[in-house]
Amino acid sequence: MTADRIDAVEFYWRQGCGFCMSLHRKLERHGIPMAKHNIWEDPAAAAYVRSVANGNETVPTVRVGSAAMVNPSLDQVVEALRAEAPHLVPDDYEAPTPGAVSRLFDKLLGD
């Protein structure tokens, strides 16, 4: 990753993390390039995660340019890409449609 152009999302993970593997599979499936950082093997990566996760080593943590996200959804990563690195947004990406429970909460909360 250079200062001028973002070439990949920074993906912070650790072994045995089911949430990490789930997001990793989704990013791979959509062809989103990742620079992977195992926080158990890279002390600087662990320190970065703690700096954006209230002192915790919560993963997955993803950085896209200036945007840091702790345990984000694929949709949140794509939104950050649209803002910080639109050239990395897959051409065929469509946000998932909300399910019935999500629509009910939106209706109840007035969103």
C-alpha positions as CSV (number, residue, x, y, z in Angstrom):
1,M,0.0,0.0,0.0
2,T,1.4,3.4,-0.9
3,A,0.5,6.8,0.5
4,D,-1.1,7.8,-2.9
5,R,-2.9,4.7,-3.9
6,I,-4.5,2.0,-1.8
7,D,-3.8,-1.4,-3.3
8,A,-5.5,-3.7,-0.8
9,V,-7.5,-3.6,2.4
10,E,-5.4,-4.2,5.6
11,F,-6.9,-7.3,7.1
12,Y,-6.0,-8.0,10.8
13,W,-6.8,-11.6,12.0
14,R,-5.7,-14.4,14.2
15,Q,-5.8,-18.2,13.9
16,G,-9.0,-19.9,15.2
17,C,-11.2,-16.8,14.7
18,G,-14.4,-17.9,12.9
19,F,-15.5,-14.3,12.3
20,C,-12.1,-13.6,10.6
21,M,-12.4,-16.6,8.3
22,S,-16.0,-15.7,7.4
23,L,-15.1,-12.2,6.4
24,H,-11.9,-13.4,4.7
25,R,-14.0,-15.8,2.5
26,K,-16.4,-13.0,1.6
27,L,-13.6,-10.6,0.6
28,E,-11.9,-13.3,-1.4
29,R,-15.2,-14.3,-3.1
30,H,-15.7,-10.7,-4.3
31,G,-12.1,-10.4,-5.4
32,I,-11.1,-7.7,-2.9
33,P,-7.4,-7.8,-2.4
34,M,-6.1,-8.0,1.2
35,A,-2.8,-7.5,3.0
36,K,-3.1,-9.9,5.9
37,H,-1.7,-9.3,9.3
38,N,-1.8,-12.1,11.9
39,I,-1.9,-10.3,15.3
40,W,-0.5,-13.3,17.1
41,E,2.7,-13.2,14.9
42,D,3.1,-9.5,14.4
43,P,3.3,-7.3,17.5
44,A,2.9,-4.1,15.5
45,A,-0.3,-5.5,14.0
46,A,-1.6,-6.4,17.5
47,A,-0.7,-2.9,18.7
48,Y,-2.6,-1.3,15.8
49,V,-5.7,-3.4,16.5
50,R,-5.6,-2.4,20.2
51,S,-5.3,1.3,19.1
52,V,-8.6,1.2,17.2
53,A,-10.4,-1.4,19.4
54,N,-10.4,0.3,22.7
55,G,-7.4,-1.6,23.9
56,N,-8.7,-5.0,22.9
57,E,-7.3,-7.4,20.3
58,T,-10.7,-7.7,18.6
59,V,-10.5,-9.3,15.1
60,P,-11.3,-9.1,12.3
61,T,-10.2,-5.5,12.1
62,V,-10.0,-4.0,8.7
63,R,-8.3,-0.7,7.6
64,V,-9.0,1.0,4.3
65,G,-7.0,4.2,4.1
66,S,-8.0,6.3,7.1
67,A,-11.0,4.1,7.9
68,A,-10.6,1.4,10.6
69,M,-13.4,-1.0,11.3
70,V,-13.6,-3.6,14.1
71,N,-15.5,-6.8,13.1
72,P,-17.1,-5.2,10.0
73,S,-19.6,-6.7,7.6
74,L,-18.7,-7.1,4.0
75,D,-21.1,-4.2,3.2
76,Q,-19.2,-1.9,5.7
77,V,-15.9,-2.8,4.0
78,V,-17.3,-2.0,0.6
79,E,-18.7,1.3,1.8
80,A,-15.2,2.2,3.1
81,L,-13.7,1.2,-0.3
82,R,-16.2,3.4,-2.1
83,A,-15.0,6.4,0.0
84,E,-11.3,5.6,0.2
85,A,-10.4,3.3,-2.8
86,P,-13.3,3.1,-5.3
87,H,-11.1,1.3,-7.8
88,L,-11.2,-1.7,-5.5
89,V,-15.0,-2.0,-5.4
90,P,-16.1,-5.0,-7.4
91,D,-18.0,-4.0,-10.5
92,D,-20.7,-6.6,-9.8
93,Y,-21.1,-6.0,-6.0
94,E,-24.7,-5.5,-4.8
95,A,-25.5,-4.9,-1.2
96,P,-27.6,-7.6,0.3
97,T,-31.3,-6.8,0.7
98,P,-32.5,-6.5,4.3
99,G,-34.3,-9.5,5.8
100,A,-37.7,-9.4,7.4
101,V,-36.3,-8.8,10.9
102,S,-34.2,-5.9,9.7
103,R,-37.1,-4.3,7.9
104,L,-39.2,-4.7,11.1
105,F,-36.6,-2.9,13.2
106,D,-36.3,-0.2,10.6
107,K,-40.1,0.3,10.7
108,L,-40.2,0.3,14.5
109,L,-37.3,2.7,14.8
110,G,-38.5,5.0,12.1
111,D,-35.4,4.6,9.8
